[in-house]
Amino acid sequence: MIYSSSPSCSSKLFHLPAKTICLLGIFLLLSCRSSKRATIDSVYTASTENMSAKKAKALRKSILHRAKKHLGAPYGYGSTGPHKFDCSGFTTYVFGKEGVNLPRTSGTQYKQGQEIKQVSKLKPADLVFFNTSGNGVSHVGIVTEAMPKEGNFLFIHASSHGVKVDEYQSSYYKPRYLGARRIIP
């Protein structure tokens, strides 16, 4: 009887109205579909889009502070922290600890937030994406410092050498740059 979908059975079992049980069931099904975490895309409007400029600036600062705490942490394929990371595991962890949930892979993170088309328009805490594998989006980092006049930026990321800060205009990253997304307005 525990697995019965009968509202009367569920109501008797949990001493809750049938409507409440049904709504709870729908919520649980939607929450557990493919991932146990909501993506920023599904909560974007409610959590960050209407955020005041002051709160957004504070959140960007907190994200960078948390990210920098992990400088030197080793790389680990598929690792999501807190002691070792891969690139998207690092961004997922850092943003998640600040209450902003991101999808797990760099490819799905590339579809979140607002597209920033010009390097000169980047802000700290924007996500930046690269093609390091030859097959589209394969790497992600977090802007730590924007230098619009120079068309440059610094970003923190989990590289194969661990968590470190690199420069966009390096001979390695500039030709592999794909674009940026703003998660925090």
PyRosetta script that sets phi, psi and omega in degrees:
from pyrosetta import init, pose_from_sequence

init()
pose = pose_from_sequence("MIYSSSPSCSSKLFHLPAKTICLLGIFLLLSCRSSKRATIDSVYTASTENMSAKKAKALRKSILHRAKKHLGAPYGYGSTGPHKFDCSGFTTYVFGKEGVNLPRTSGTQYKQGQEIKQVSKLKPADLVFFNTSGNGVSHVGIVTEAMPKEGNFLFIHASSHGVKVDEYQSSYYKPRYLGARRIIP")
pose.set_psi(1, -24.2)
pose.set_omega(1, -179.3)
pose.set_phi(2, -59.7)
pose.set_psi(2, -34.1)
pose.set_omega(2, -176.4)
pose.set_phi(3, -89.8)
pose.set_psi(3, 2.1)
pose.set_omega(3, -179.4)
pose.set_phi(4, -64.3)
pose.set_psi(4, 142.4)
pose.set_omega(4, 176.8)
pose.set_phi(5, -93.3)
pose.set_psi(5, 4.9)
pose.set_omega(5, -179.7)
pose.set_phi(6, -67.4)
pose.set_psi(6, 122.1)
pose.set_omega(6, -180.0)
pose.set_phi(7, -57.9)
pose.set_psi(7, -36.8)
pose.set_omega(7, -177.9)
pose.set_phi(8, -67.1)
pose.set_psi(8, -38.6)
pose.set_omega(8, 178.2)
pose.set_phi(9, -65.2)
pose.set_psi(9, -46.0)
pose.set_omega(9, -179.3)
pose.set_phi(10, -63.1)
pose.set_psi(10, -42.2)
pose.set_omega(10, -178.8)
pose.set_phi(11, -63.6)
pose.set_psi(11, -41.8)
pose.set_omega(11, 178.5)
pose.set_phi(12, -66.7)
pose.set_psi(12, -40.6)
pose.set_omega(12, -176.7)
pose.set_phi(13, -64.8)
pose.set_psi(13, -43.7)
pose.set_omega(13, -175.5)
pose.set_phi(14, -105.0)
pose.set_psi(14, -1.3)
pose.set_omega(14, -178.7)
pose.set_phi(15, 55.8)
pose.set_psi(15, 39.2)
pose.set_omega(15, 177.5)
pose.set_phi(16, -124.5)
pose.set_psi(16, 154.4)
pose.set_omega(16, 177.2)
pose.set_phi(17, -61.7)
pose.set_psi(17, 148.5)
pose.set_omega(17, -178.5)
pose.set_phi(18, -57.4)
pose.set_psi(18, -39.7)
pose.set_omega(18, -179.5)
pose.set_phi(19, -61.1)
pose.set_psi(19, -40.4)
pose.set_omega(19, 178.9)
pose.set_phi(20, -64.6)
pose.set_psi(20, -42.8)
pose.set_omega(20, 179.2)
pose.set_phi(21, -62.2)
pose.set_psi(21, -44.3)
pose.set_omega(21, -179.8)
pose.set_phi(22, -63.1)
pose.set_psi(22, -45.3)
pose.set_omega(22, 179.3)
pose.set_phi(23, -63.3)
pose.set_psi(23, -40.0)
pose.set_omega(23, 177.0)
pose.set_phi(24, -62.5)
pose.set_psi(24, -42.0)
pose.set_omega(24, 178.6)
pose.set_phi(25, -62.5)
pose.set_psi(25, -43.7)
pose.set_omega(25, 178.5)
pose.set_phi(26, -62.1)
pose.set_psi(26, -44.5)
pose.set_omega(26, 178.7)
pose.set_phi(27, -59.4)
pose.set_psi(27, -45.9)
pose.set_omega(27, -179.5)
pose.set_phi(28, -64.3)
pose.set_psi(28, -40.3)
pose.set_omega(28, 178.2)
pose.set_phi(29, -63.0)
pose.set_psi(29, -44.8)
pose.set_omega(29, 179.8)
pose.set_phi(30, -67.2)
pose.set_psi(30, -35.6)
pose.set_omega(30, -179.1)
pose.set_phi(31, -68.7)
pose.set_psi(31, -31.8)
pose.set_omega(31, -172.4)
pose.set_phi(32, -104.7)
pose.set_psi(32, 10.1)
pose.set_omega(32, -176.0)
pose.set_phi(33, -50.5)
pose.set_psi(33, -78.2)
pose.set_omega(33, -177.1)
pose.set_phi(34, -115.6)
pose.set_psi(34, -15.7)
pose.set_omega(34, -177.7)
pose.set_phi(35, -149.4)
pose.set_psi(35, 149.3)
pose.set_omega(35, 179.5)
pose.set_phi(36, -85.3)
pose.set_psi(36, -6.3)
pose.set_omega(36, -179.4)
pose.set_phi(37, -111.9)
pose.set_psi(37, 138.6)
pose.set_omega(37, 173.4)
pose.set_phi(38, -72.0)
pose.set_psi(38, 144.1)
pose.set_omega(38, 177.4)
pose.set_phi(39, -89.4)
pose.set_psi(39, 158.5)
pose.set_omega(39, 178.9)
pose.set_phi(40, -58.7)
pose.set_psi(40, -30.2)
pose.set_omega(40, 179.7)
pose.set_phi(41, -60.0)
pose.set_psi(41, -38.6)
pose.set_omega(41, -177.4)
pose.set_phi(42, -79.9)
pose.set_psi(42, -18.9)
pose.set_omega(42, 179.7)
pose.set_phi(43, -119.4)
pose.set_psi(43, 7.5)
pose.set_omega(43, -173.2)
pose.set_phi(44, -54.9)
pose.set_psi(44, -51.9)
pose.set_omega(44, -176.4)
pose.set_phi(45, -61.3)
pose.set_psi(45, -46.1)
pose.set_omega(45, -176.1)
pose.set_phi(46, -72.4)
pose.set_psi(46, -34.4)
pose.set_omega(46, -170.8)
pose.set_phi(47, -95.6)
pose.set_psi(47, -31.9)
pose.set_omega(47, -174.6)
pose.set_phi(48, -131.4)
pose.set_psi(48, -29.4)
pose.set_omega(48, -173.2)
pose.set_phi(49, -61.6)
pose.set_psi(49, -38.9)
pose.set_omega(49, -177.3)
pose.set_phi(50, -96.4)
pose.set_psi(50, 14.9)
pose.set_omega(50, -178.8)
pose.set_phi(51, -70.5)
pose.set_psi(51, 141.4)
pose.set_omega(51, 177.9)
pose.set_phi(52, -67.2)
pose.set_psi(52, 157.3)
pose.set_omega(52, 179.7)
pose.set_phi(53, -60.3)
pose.set_psi(53, -37.8)
pose.set_omega(53, -179.9)
pose.set_phi(54, -65.1)
pose.set_psi(54, -44.8)
pose.set_omega(54, 179.2)
pose.set_phi(55, -67.5)
pose.set_psi(55, -38.5)
pose.set_omega(55, 179.2)
pose.set_phi(56, -63.4)
pose.set_psi(56, -43.2)
pose.set_omega(56, 179.1)
pose.set_phi(57, -62.5)
pose.set_psi(57, -42.5)
pose.set_omega(57, 178.8)
pose.set_phi(58, -64.5)
pose.set_psi(58, -40.0)
pose.set_omega(58, 179.2)
pose.set_phi(59, -66.8)
pose.set_psi(59, -42.6)
pose.set_omega(59, 176.7)
pose.set_phi(60, -59.4)
pose.set_psi(60, -42.5)
pose.set_omega(60, 179.0)
pose.set_phi(61, -62.8)
pose.set_psi(61, -43.3)
pose.set_omega(61, 178.6)
pose.set_phi(62, -63.4)
pose.set_psi(62, -40.6)
pose.set_omega(62, 178.7)
pose.set_phi(63, -61.5)
pose.set_psi(63, -45.4)
pose.set_omega(63, -179.7)
pose.set_phi(64, -66.2)
pose.set_psi(64, -40.0)
pose.set_omega(64, 178.3)
pose.set_phi(65, -60.8)
pose.set_psi(65, -45.9)
pose.set_omega(65, 179.3)
pose.set_phi(66, -64.5)
pose.set_psi(66, -42.4)
pose.set_omega(66, -179.3)
pose.set_phi(67, -61.0)
pose.set_psi(67, -44.0)
pose.set_omega(67, -177.1)
pose.set_phi(68, -67.3)
pose.set_psi(68, -23.1)
pose.set_omega(68, 176.1)
pose.set_phi(69, -61.9)
pose.set_psi(69, -21.7)
pose.set_omega(69, -175.7)
pose.set_phi(70, -101.3)
pose.set_psi(70, 8.4)
pose.set_omega(70, 176.3)
pose.set_phi(71, -53.7)
pose.set_psi(71, 131.9)
pose.set_omega(71, 179.6)
pose.set_phi(72, 91.0)
pose.set_psi(72, -10.3)
pose.set_omega(72, 177.7)
pose.set_phi(73, -61.6)
pose.set_psi(73, 141.2)
pose.set_omega(73, -176.6)
pose.set_phi(74, -71.9)
pose.set_psi(74, 157.5)
pose.set_omega(74, 175.0)
pose.set_phi(75, -79.2)
pose.set_psi(75, 143.4)
pose.set_omega(75, 173.5)
pose.set_phi(76, -148.3)
pose.set_psi(76, 116.2)
pose.set_omega(76, -178.8)
pose.set_phi(77, -55.5)
pose.set_psi(77, 126.7)
pose.set_omega(77, 179.4)
pose.set_phi(78, 77.9)
pose.set_psi(78, 4.5)
pose.set_omega(78, -176.1)
pose.set_phi(79, -87.3)
pose.set_psi(79, 140.6)
pose.set_omega(79, -177.2)
pose.set_phi(80, -118.7)
pose.set_psi(80, 18.4)
pose.set_omega(80, 174.5)
pose.set_phi(81, 89.5)
pose.set_psi(81, -179.2)
pose.set_omega(81, 4.6)
pose.set_phi(82, -89.4)
pose.set_psi(82, -3.0)
pose.set_omega(82, -175.8)
pose.set_phi(83, -98.6)
pose.set_psi(83, -23.1)
pose.set_omega(83, 173.0)
pose.set_phi(84, -149.8)
pose.set_psi(84, 156.6)
pose.set_omega(84, -171.0)
pose.set_phi(85, -145.2)
pose.set_psi(85, 153.8)
pose.set_omega(85, 157.1)
pose.set_phi(86, -102.3)
pose.set_psi(86, 177.6)
pose.set_omega(86, -170.1)
pose.set_phi(87, -61.1)
pose.set_psi(87, -49.9)
pose.set_omega(87, -177.9)
pose.set_phi(88, -77.0)
pose.set_psi(88, -25.9)
pose.set_omega(88, 173.0)
pose.set_phi(89, -63.3)
pose.set_psi(89, -36.5)
pose.set_omega(89, 178.4)
pose.set_phi(90, -66.3)
pose.set_psi(90, -49.7)
pose.set_omega(90, -179.0)
pose.set_phi(91, -65.4)
pose.set_psi(91, -40.4)
pose.set_omega(91, 178.2)
pose.set_phi(92, -60.6)
pose.set_psi(92, -45.1)
pose.set_omega(92, -178.9)
pose.set_phi(93, -64.2)
pose.set_psi(93, -51.4)
pose.set_omega(93, -175.8)
pose.set_phi(94, -62.2)
pose.set_psi(94, -50.4)
pose.set_omega(94, 179.5)
pose.set_phi(95, -65.1)
pose.set_psi(95, -40.7)
pose.set_omega(95, -179.3)
pose.set_phi(96, -60.9)
pose.set_psi(96, -39.3)
pose.set_omega(96, 178.8)
pose.set_phi(97, -66.6)
pose.set_psi(97, -18.5)
pose.set_omega(97, 177.1)
pose.set_phi(98, -100.7)
pose.set_psi(98, 11.5)
pose.set_omega(98, 174.8)
pose.set_phi(99, 86.9)
pose.set_psi(99, 11.8)
pose.set_omega(99, 179.9)
pose.set_phi(100, -116.4)
pose.set_psi(100, 108.3)
pose.set_omega(100, -177.2)
pose.set_phi(101, -83.8)
pose.set_psi(101, 131.1)
pose.set_omega(101, 176.3)
pose.set_phi(102, -116.5)
pose.set_psi(102, 153.6)
pose.set_omega(102, 172.7)
pose.set_phi(103, -65.3)
pose.set_psi(103, 164.0)
pose.set_omega(103, -169.4)
pose.set_phi(104, -76.5)
pose.set_psi(104, -28.9)
pose.set_omega(104, -173.1)
pose.set_phi(105, -106.8)
pose.set_psi(105, 154.9)
pose.set_omega(105, 179.2)
pose.set_phi(106, -61.2)
pose.set_psi(106, -36.5)
pose.set_omega(106, 179.2)
pose.set_phi(107, -62.6)
pose.set_psi(107, -40.1)
pose.set_omega(107, 178.9)
pose.set_phi(108, -79.8)
pose.set_psi(108, -29.8)
pose.set_omega(108, 175.3)
pose.set_phi(109, -65.5)
pose.set_psi(109, -31.3)
pose.set_omega(109, -179.8)
pose.set_phi(110, -64.4)
pose.set_psi(110, -15.1)
pose.set_omega(110, -179.5)
pose.set_phi(111, -98.4)
pose.set_psi(111, 1.8)
pose.set_omega(111, -174.7)
pose.set_phi(112, -97.5)
pose.set_psi(112, 159.9)
pose.set_omega(112, 173.5)
pose.set_phi(113, 65.2)
pose.set_psi(113, -154.2)
pose.set_omega(113, -176.4)
pose.set_phi(114, -105.7)
pose.set_psi(114, 132.9)
pose.set_omega(114, 177.2)
pose.set_phi(115, -70.0)
pose.set_psi(115, 134.9)
pose.set_omega(115, 174.8)
pose.set_phi(116, -112.1)
pose.set_psi(116, 112.4)
pose.set_omega(116, -171.2)
pose.set_phi(117, -84.6)
pose.set_psi(117, -23.1)
pose.set_omega(117, -176.9)
pose.set_phi(118, -117.8)
pose.set_psi(118, 133.8)
pose.set_omega(118, 177.6)
pose.set_phi(119, -57.7)
pose.set_psi(119, -33.7)
pose.set_omega(119, -178.8)
pose.set_phi(120, -67.5)
pose.set_psi(120, -12.0)
pose.set_omega(120, -178.5)
pose.set_phi(121, -100.4)
pose.set_psi(121, 0.9)
pose.set_omega(121, -177.8)
pose.set_phi(122, -67.2)
pose.set_psi(122, 150.4)
pose.set_omega(122, 174.8)
pose.set_phi(123, -124.9)
pose.set_psi(123, 156.9)
pose.set_omega(123, 173.0)
pose.set_phi(124, -55.6)
pose.set_psi(124, 140.9)
pose.set_omega(124, -179.3)
pose.set_phi(125, 83.6)
pose.set_psi(125, -1.1)
pose.set_omega(125, 170.6)
pose.set_phi(126, -67.9)
pose.set_psi(126, 151.0)
pose.set_omega(126, 175.6)
pose.set_phi(127, -91.0)
pose.set_psi(127, 137.0)
pose.set_omega(127, 177.8)
pose.set_phi(128, -120.9)
pose.set_psi(128, 143.1)
pose.set_omega(128, -170.8)
pose.set_phi(129, -125.0)
pose.set_psi(129, 146.8)
pose.set_omega(129, -175.5)
pose.set_phi(130, -137.7)
pose.set_psi(130, 155.8)
pose.set_omega(130, 172.5)
pose.set_phi(131, -105.6)
pose.set_psi(131, 95.5)
pose.set_omega(131, -178.8)
pose.set_phi(132, -102.0)
pose.set_psi(132, -4.9)
pose.set_omega(132, -177.1)
pose.set_phi(133, -109.9)
pose.set_psi(133, -12.4)
pose.set_omega(133, -175.3)
pose.set_phi(134, 89.0)
pose.set_psi(134, 1.9)
pose.set_omega(134, -177.3)
pose.set_phi(135, -126.0)
pose.set_psi(135, 47.6)
pose.set_omega(135, 178.6)
pose.set_phi(136, 83.8)
pose.set_psi(136, -156.8)
pose.set_omega(136, -177.1)
pose.set_phi(137, -59.5)
pose.set_psi(137, 121.9)
pose.set_omega(137, 179.7)
pose.set_phi(138, -141.9)
pose.set_psi(138, 0.0)
pose.set_omega(138, -179.4)
pose.set_phi(139, -151.5)
pose.set_psi(139, 145.8)
pose.set_omega(139, -178.6)
pose.set_phi(140, -140.1)
pose.set_psi(140, 146.9)
pose.set_omega(140, 175.3)
pose.set_phi(141, -143.5)
pose.set_psi(141, 177.1)
pose.set_omega(141, -178.3)
pose.set_phi(142, -119.0)
pose.set_psi(142, 125.4)
pose.set_omega(142, 179.1)
pose.set_phi(143, -63.0)
pose.set_psi(143, 127.9)
pose.set_omega(143, 176.2)
pose.set_phi(144, -102.7)
pose.set_psi(144, -30.9)
pose.set_omega(144, 179.9)
pose.set_phi(145, -148.8)
pose.set_psi(145, 127.0)
pose.set_omega(145, 177.1)
pose.set_phi(146, -100.2)
pose.set_psi(146, 135.5)
pose.set_omega(146, 178.3)
pose.set_phi(147, -125.8)
pose.set_psi(147, 76.0)
pose.set_omega(147, -172.2)
pose.set_phi(148, -60.2)
pose.set_psi(148, -37.0)
pose.set_omega(148, -178.3)
pose.set_phi(149, -65.2)
pose.set_psi(149, -31.4)
pose.set_omega(149, -179.8)
pose.set_phi(150, -91.4)
pose.set_psi(150, -7.3)
pose.set_omega(150, -175.3)
pose.set_phi(151, 63.7)
pose.set_psi(151, 41.2)
pose.set_omega(151, -173.2)
pose.set_phi(152, -139.3)
pose.set_psi(152, 165.7)
pose.set_omega(152, 173.7)
pose.set_phi(153, -159.2)
pose.set_psi(153, 158.3)
pose.set_omega(153, 171.5)
pose.set_phi(154, -105.6)
pose.set_psi(154, 147.7)
pose.set_omega(154, 178.8)
pose.set_phi(155, -142.8)
pose.set_psi(155, 147.3)
pose.set_omega(155, 176.9)
pose.set_phi(156, -102.1)
pose.set_psi(156, 138.9)
pose.set_omega(156, -176.7)
pose.set_phi(157, -160.3)
pose.set_psi(157, 164.0)
pose.set_omega(157, 174.3)
pose.set_phi(158, -93.5)
pose.set_psi(158, 99.7)
pose.set_omega(158, 178.7)
pose.set_phi(159, -91.6)
pose.set_psi(159, 177.8)
pose.set_omega(159, 177.1)
pose.set_phi(160, -65.0)
pose.set_psi(160, -12.6)
pose.set_omega(160, 177.4)
pose.set_phi(161, -101.8)
pose.set_psi(161, 12.8)
pose.set_omega(161, -179.6)
pose.set_phi(162, 100.0)
pose.set_psi(162, -177.2)
pose.set_omega(162, -178.7)
pose.set_phi(163, -74.7)
pose.set_psi(163, 124.4)
pose.set_omega(163, -177.4)
pose.set_phi(164, -154.7)
pose.set_psi(164, 170.5)
pose.set_omega(164, 176.9)
pose.set_phi(165, -105.5)
pose.set_psi(165, 133.0)
pose.set_omega(165, 177.2)
pose.set_phi(166, -128.8)
pose.set_psi(166, 168.8)
pose.set_omega(166, -179.0)
pose.set_phi(167, -107.0)
pose.set_psi(167, 133.8)
pose.set_omega(167, 178.0)
pose.set_phi(168, -55.9)
pose.set_psi(168, -43.1)
pose.set_omega(168, -174.0)
pose.set_phi(169, -77.3)
pose.set_psi(169, 12.9)
pose.set_omega(169, 176.3)
pose.set_phi(170, -68.5)
pose.set_psi(170, 158.4)
pose.set_omega(170, -179.2)
pose.set_phi(171, -65.3)
pose.set_psi(171, -20.5)
pose.set_omega(171, 179.6)
pose.set_phi(172, -85.6)
pose.set_psi(172, -50.0)
pose.set_omega(172, -171.1)
pose.set_phi(173, -81.7)
pose.set_psi(173, -37.5)
pose.set_omega(173, -175.8)
pose.set_phi(174, -56.5)
pose.set_psi(174, -47.8)
pose.set_omega(174, -179.4)
pose.set_phi(175, -71.0)
pose.set_psi(175, -12.4)
pose.set_omega(175, -178.7)
pose.set_phi(176, -101.3)
pose.set_psi(176, -1.9)
pose.set_omega(176, -177.4)
pose.set_phi(177, -67.0)
pose.set_psi(177, 133.1)
pose.set_omega(177, 179.4)
pose.set_phi(178, -110.4)
pose.set_psi(178, -33.2)
pose.set_omega(178, -177.4)
pose.set_phi(179, 159.4)
pose.set_psi(179, -175.8)
pose.set_omega(179, -177.1)
pose.set_phi(180, -140.4)
pose.set_psi(180, 156.4)
pose.set_omega(180, 177.2)
pose.set_phi(181, -133.7)
pose.set_psi(181, 138.6)
pose.set_omega(181, 176.1)
pose.set_phi(182, -100.8)
pose.set_psi(182, 117.0)
pose.set_omega(182, 177.5)
pose.set_phi(183, -93.5)
pose.set_psi(183, -38.0)
pose.set_omega(183, 178.5)
pose.set_phi(184, -102.3)
pose.set_psi(184, 121.1)
pose.set_omega(184, -175.5)
pose.set_phi(185, -62.4)
pose.dump_pdb("model.pdb")
